[in-house]
Amino acid sequence: MRNPWLALPAGADARERIGQVGRAWTAFLGGGRVGEQVRGVVADSWRRSAAARLDPDATAPVDLGDEELEEYRRSHPLRHALPLFRDLLGTFAEDGDHLMAVCDAHGRLLWVEGHKTVVRRAEDMNFVAGAQWDEAHAGTNAPGTAIALDHEVQIFATEHFSRRVQRFTCSAAPIHDPRTGRLLGAIDVTGGDHLASPHSLALVVATARAAEAHLATLAPSGPTFTALGRDEAVLRGQRLSRRHSEIVALLCAHPEGLSGDRLALELYGDACVNPVTLRAELSRLRHVLGPLLLSRPYRLRDAVASDFGEIAERLAAGDVKGALRAYPGPLLPNSEAPGVVRLRRLIEGQLRAGVRASGDPGMLAAWTAAAWGAEDLWMWEALAAALPPGSPRQALALERVACLSEEYATVLQRRRN
């Protein structure tokens, strides 16, 4: 069976494939339908790009200036892996017509290095450090799509959504925090059509795994619970079920412990749930956690550091910028457990208020560029007010404010009717 993450099957004619997919891309832009000749992973990405109302002739925005970029790089965990990236991919990029790129978990490029000629060509499409290359801003592309799907992927020529990027082929693989499982970013190789091979994708995957192994040697020991931006949390490197994720999140937020009745209320609300249901869940969780889970009241034996606890600590210390950088998304975003919903709203609300109060254009831009902030009218208004009057970035922000205002007014009118 063909690997769906690879761009070309063995023996395929690259020129013919470029033409086939290019015609399908043109037809998609004209009518929204995707032909069978387009890989499923690419077709889905085109649809996401179109849903974000992305102009296929637009270029990715650069939202970090030199000073902001340097400060961000110094605090990002992937800085520790940069020497390894250069050792494994630097020579490959320099000796061929390639680029090595590293992006964060939001698709923002942190480093772009390689052959000088290719670097200059890439600058024409804003494939530069500080630029936003997630799908919402740059369309289908290997680093952005790898981040969106949390999976290695290869994007070939006309498979790119943006017209300017279609002269390139790229392979990217995500990189995770080995301690928490949190997505940190992705490593990418970009170049000519010859990169559409299993070897280039295997190379970036191997580099990503080597980076995670290297970061593991730097990570502190001790149980850590990661639940931001994901529905299945990770505790001590072990993925939990959705219900177990909710239980552990609530116990982390209540280190003093919760009675069975209170825990049931936090999980199920006023729904009539047989007490046996909760006891069965806790029994299954005890098989996973072992002696870490105690009862009467239900609590965690050891203090467990959580990623949402880190956000609260940073905000309490006045480090709004650090809190935003450490925030990969809402707590267990699809959970409907009342206690989790309250905790999620509390964390997001405090962070959101801190970012808005800062008036910092960089932080406001980072919030609105993220999936959870893309339709946040309140924050788009703050960004428009914080940007220099008459600047291109302010014009884009004002356009977004107008668009969202119109959409929300329409929804409100429908509800009234």
N, C-alpha and C positions, 0 to 999 in steps of 0.2 A: 504494500500500500504506500502511496506517495506521501511524503512528509508535508503536511499542510503549511508548515512554517517556512519551508524553502520556496524560493521564487520560481525556479525552473526545474522541470523534471529532467532526468538524465537524457542527453542527446537532443534536447530541444534547441531549435534555432532562435538565437537571441533576437535577431532583427525581426523575424516573423512574429515573435511573441510581443515585441514592442508595438508593432503595428496592430495586432489583435486587441491588446489591452488598451492601446491609445484610442481606437475606434469605440471600444466599449465605454471608455471614460467620457468621450465626447457625447455619446448617446445618453449616458447617465446624467450629465449636466443638462442635457436638453429635455429629458423626460423623467428622470429619477429611477429608471429601471436599470438593473445590472444584468449583463449577459452571463451565460453559463461559463464563458471562457475566463471569467475573473474568479480568482481564489476567494473562498468564503471569508477568510480573515481580512482580505482587502476590501471586499464588498461591504462588510459590516463597518469597516473603518471609513469608507467613503460616505456611508449613510450618517455616521456620527459627525463627520466633518460638515456635511451638508446641513445637518440639524443644528449645528453651531453657527449657521449662516456665514460660513467662511467663504470669502471671495477666492476662487482658484487662481487669480492673478495677483493676490496680495502677498506680501512678504511677512515673515514672522517678526513680531515687535521685539525691540531690545529694551528691556525694562530695568536693567541694572547698569549704572554708569561705572566707570573704572574704580572709584573709591568704594562704592557699595559692593561691587563685585569682589574686590580684594578682601573686604571685611567678611563677606559671606563665605568665600572660599576658606578663609582661616578658621571658621567655626564649623565647617561641614565635615562629617565623618569620613567622606571619601578622599579628603586630602591625605589621609594616612596611606591610601592605596595608590596615590599618583605615581610614586617611583616604580611600583610594580607594573602599572599600566604602561609606563614608558619603556620598561625593560621588555615586556612581552609584545607590545604593539608599536612602540615608538619607531624602532628600526624598520619594521614592516611598512609603516606609514611613510617614513622618510625616503626609503629606497624605491617605493612604487608611487603611483599616482593616487595616494590614499590620504585620508584624514583619520585621526583618532579623536573621538569626542567623548566627553563624560557629562552626563546631565544629572540633575537632582530628581527627586520623586515627583516633582511637578512638571518635569520636562524642560526646565531651564538649563541651558548649556553652561557648564562651569569651566571646562577647558576644551579647546579645539586646537589640535596640533597636527603637523604633518608636512607634506611636501609643499614648498612655497607656492608653486603654481596652482595647486589645488586649493590652498588656503585663500589665495586671491579670488579664484573662481567662486569659492563658497561665500566669500564676503558679499558678492553681488546679490545673494539671496538671504543675507543676514544669518547665515549659519556661522555665528560667532559667539564667543563667550558673553553671557549676559542676556542672550536672546531666548525667547519663550518658544520652545519647539514641542509643546504638547499638541495633541490633535486639534484642540479647540482654536489654536492660534496658527498652526502650521499644516494642519491636515494630516493625511496619512503619511507617515515617515517612520523609519525603524525605531529611533529612540522614543518618539512620542507614542507609537503604537505598542512598543514593548512595555512602556510604563502603564498605558491604559489597560493592557491585558495581563500584566505581570507575567510575561512569557517572552522567551527569545523569539525573534522574528526577522525575516529578511524581506525588504521591500525593493522591488526592481523597477527602475526606469519609470515607465508610464503608469505604474501602480501608485505612484505618488499622487496625492490629490492636487497639490499645488503645481501649476504649470512650470514654474521656474526650477523646480526640484527634479523634474523628470529626466534630466540629463545625468542624474546620479543613481547609484545603487548602494544600499546600505544594509548592514546587519547589526543588530543590537541585542543585548541580553540584560535583564534586570539584575540588580545587586541588592542583597538584603543584609540587615543587621544580623549577624550570626547568633546573637544573644536573644533577641526579641522577635526576629522574623520580620521586622518592619522594613518596608521598601525604602531603600536609600537613594536609588537612582538607577542609571543604566550606563553601560559601556558600549560604544558604537564604533564601527569602521565604515567609512563612506568613501566611495570612489567611482570607478567606471563600471560598465556592464559586466566586466570579467569577474567582479566580486559576487555575482549571482551563482555561487557554488556552495556545496555543502561544507567546503573547507573554511570559508570565511565565517560562516555561522558557527561552526564548531570552535573556531579560534576565539571568537568573542565569548562564547559560553564558557570555555575553559578559563579564559581570563577573568570572567565574573566569579567563577567558583574559586579561583586562586585568590581573588580579592577578599572574598568572604572568609576563606581560611586564614588569610593574613589578619583581617580585622578580629577574628576570633582570638588571636594571640594577644590582642590589646584590650579585649573586653573584660570588665570586672566580673567576678563570680557572684553567685547569689541568685535567688529566684526573681524573675522580672516578668511582669504581666503587661502584654501589649494588646490594646483593644481599640485604639483610635484608627479610624479609616478602614476598618475591616469588620466583617460580621462573625468571623470565627477567630477568637483571640488566641494568642500564643502565651503559654506559661512555661518557663524554663525550656524553651525550644520545642514544646509539644503543642500541637494544634488542638484546641478544644471544640466541642460541638457548640452550636449557637446557644442552646439552653445553658450548658455548663459555662460558657463565656459570660452569660448574664449573671449567673450565680456568683462567679468569682469576682466580677466587676463590683457587684453589690457588697461582697465581703471585703474587698479592698477599700471601698468607700466607708465601710463601717468596721474598723479594726476591733472595736469593742464587742462585736458579735451581734447577731440577730436571732430572735426566737423563731421557732417554726412558723408561728402565725404571722409574724412581721415579714419574714422572708417570703411567705406565700403571697402576702398583700403586695409586696414590692415586685413580685414576678407576675402575678395573675390579676392584680387589682381586685375588683368586686366580683369577678366571675366565680361561680360556684365550682370549686375544684376539690376533688376528693383528696384529703390529706395524704392518702397513700401515694398519689401521683408525685408529690414533692419528695416524700421519703424515698421513692424509687429513683428519682433523679439524683438525689444526694448520695444514695448508695452507689449508683454508677459513677458519680464523680469521685467518691472515695476510692474506687478501684483505680482511678486515674491519678489522683493526688496522693494517695496513701496517707501517712500520718500527718500530712500538712493540713488536712481538713479535720477540725474538731467540732464537737457538738455540745449543746446545752450551755450556752447558746452556740449556734453555728458560727464558726469563725476560722480564720487561718492561724495556724500555730505560730508561724514566723511572720515578721513584717515583710510584706511583698511590695517591692517598688513597682509602681505602675506608670505607664506613659502619661495617663491623664493626671496622675498625681504630680508628675514633673511639670506639666503645664500650670497647675495651680501654684506650685512652689515658685516658678519663675514669675508669674504674675504678682504673687505676694511680695516678691523681692523687687518689683518694678521693672523686670526685664521683659517687656512686651515683645521686643524684637526676637529675643531668644525663644520665648513661648511660641511665637508664630512659626519660627523655623522648625521647632520640634513638633508641630501639629500637622500630622498627615491627613487629618479629616475627622469627622464627627465620631463620637464614641458609639461602637456597634450600630452603625447607621440605620439598619433596618429592624432593629429591635423595637418591639411595642410593649415590652415590660414596663409598667408605670415607673418603677424606681430607676430603671436605666434611662427612660425618656427624660425624667427630671434631671438626672445627673448630666445627661448629654446637653440639655438646654442650658444648664448652669455653666458648664465648661465653655461651650461655644459662646454663650452670651457674655461671659466675662472677658474672653479673648477678643471677641468682636468689639465690645465697648472700648477695650484698651487700645486696639488698633485704630479705631475711629478717633478716639481722643488724642492720639499721638499726632494726627495730622500729617504723618510721614507718607509722602507719595509712594515710596518704595514698598512700604508695608501694605498700604491700601491697594496698590496695584497687584501685589502678591495675593491678597485676599480675593479680589475680584477675578483674578486669573485662575483661581482654583475652582474645582467642580462645585464645591459647596457655596462659593461666593459669586458664581457667574451670573446669578439672577437676583442678587442682593441689592435692591434699589437704594437702600439707605447708605450702603458702602460705596456704590457707584457715585452717588451724589457727593459724598465726602471726598472721593478721589477727584472728581471734576473741580471741586472747590480748592483742592490742595495743589493742583497743577498750575503752571504758569499760564496766565490768560493768553489766549490766541495760539497756544502751542498745538502742534499736531496731536499730541497725546491727549490734551484737554478736549480737542474737537471729537476724538474718538469716544472719550468718556461721556461727553455731553450727548453724543448720538445714542450711546447705550442707555443713558438715563431716559431720553425721550422714548426709546423703543420699549423699555420696561414699563414706563409710566403708562404708555398706551395699552400694553398687554394687561397690566393689572386693572386699569380702568374698565377694559372690556370684560374681564372676569368678574369684577364687582357688579357691573351692570347686569350680567347674566344671572348672578345670584339674586339680585333684587327682583328680576323678572320671574 
